[in-house]
Amino acid sequence: MNVEQIRTHYPGLQAGIYLNTGGVGQPSRQVQAAIEAGYHKLYHDHMPPIDWYVAMVQEAEAVRQKIAVFLGAGDDEMALTLSTADGYASVLGGLRWQTGDEVVITSEEHPMPYDAVQGLAQREGVVVKVVDLDPDPDVVLSRVEQALTPRTRMICFSHVTTDTGYRLPAQAICTLARQRGILTLWDGCQAVGQFPLNLNDMGCDFYAANCYKWLLGPIGTGFLYVRQEALQILKPLLRPHDPQGNASQYKMGNPSNALYLGLGASLDFITSLGGPQAIAAEVGRKADALRARFAAISGVQFLGPQRPETQTGVVSFTIAGMDGDQVSSALKTRWNMTQRATYITRPSGVRISVAFYTSQAELDTLVKAVTVLAGQHGHG
Ligand SMILES: Cc1ncc(COP(=O)(O)O)c(C=O)c1O
């Protein structure tokens, strides 16, 4: 990839060193232009409202079809949503629960899915079980297996965790769940856009994400995947259920369709760069090199995944003698680096998101900064 050339499409990268794609991804010029063109049509072209509304619904529908193809989903199985939470609400709220049903989560869920299952527990008397992550994915898999009982109804995991970027063995977990008749709901926020994904092959029942992180689409866009067979059991929250219908029955209200045009532009641009395959190769190469350089700095300790198949563009670490907030604010104030402290896992560290548009010079500055900070605390 010609990173310097690619970076010219992302104006936000000029403002400093941006290492927080796992928080909010950078919108490209193409994304901004598509959104602006959409709103221009709405508010300045003075078309009769019903005409622009219909035109934009059709354009958003084309984006829905595009993302279904992009993620290896059947056309009927994909709905556009506003957020991950929106998808979670449809799934957790649209299934029938019995008191004592069990839901399994990981020890590193983002507050949104964590709170969503706690709320379910409160409303429906569901029991939440937590599987502790381990650097060895085989250990995670056997812990998942041990957590399953005849009462287990759903496994509700992040595909890639938010603090340490741990890529879970999703296909193996889905296979295990299907063998036991257990449903799976995945939070794909940190996964989509990082590597190729085929939801049909993965074997999940439900997969929800937003599109503003690694997919680099606008805030306010998301999707919900519902496997063909699961369409028959998931009841929409606000309309009658059509067991023969498609996933769009879970879409709620009229969204701001101009935002989906921005999402479409991002998918097109990512595809023009070689798609998720090329992105995964670029990110993997850079993140591996960063990990190797960090490993050589005394006092720096990695958090989370250690085996290559579980690692992603998220690189989280601690510096001995400093907590995550201290490291994070030093990187921001002294080197103008946007990143964030980890806040779910302990000890607290810093999360760096390495994206395909991250430059070598930025990573060199990061390594220098971490060397300085570790040195100031008796290491280096
Ligand atoms: C893993 C994960 N899940 C959920 C969310 C929140 O998603 P949304 O705001 O789309 O509901 C985030 C965003 O930070 C996340 O990283």
The ligand as a Gaussian input file, in Angstrom:
#p B3LYP/6-31G(d) Opt

LIG

0 1
 C      -16.478000      -3.448000      21.391000
 C      -17.445000      -2.294000      21.369000
 N      -18.761000      -2.521000      21.507000
 C      -19.667000      -1.523000      21.487000
 C      -19.285000      -0.212000      21.317000
 C      -20.343000       0.854000      21.308000
 O      -21.096000       0.695000      20.191000
 P      -22.342000       1.625000      19.789000
 O      -22.046000       3.010000      20.278000
 O      -22.375000       1.526000      18.315000
 O      -23.534000       1.050000      20.419000
 C      -17.927000       0.068000      21.145000
 C      -17.506000       1.474000      20.936000
 O      -16.625000       2.006000      21.518000
 C      -16.982000      -0.990000      21.181000
 O      -15.670000      -0.760000      21.062000

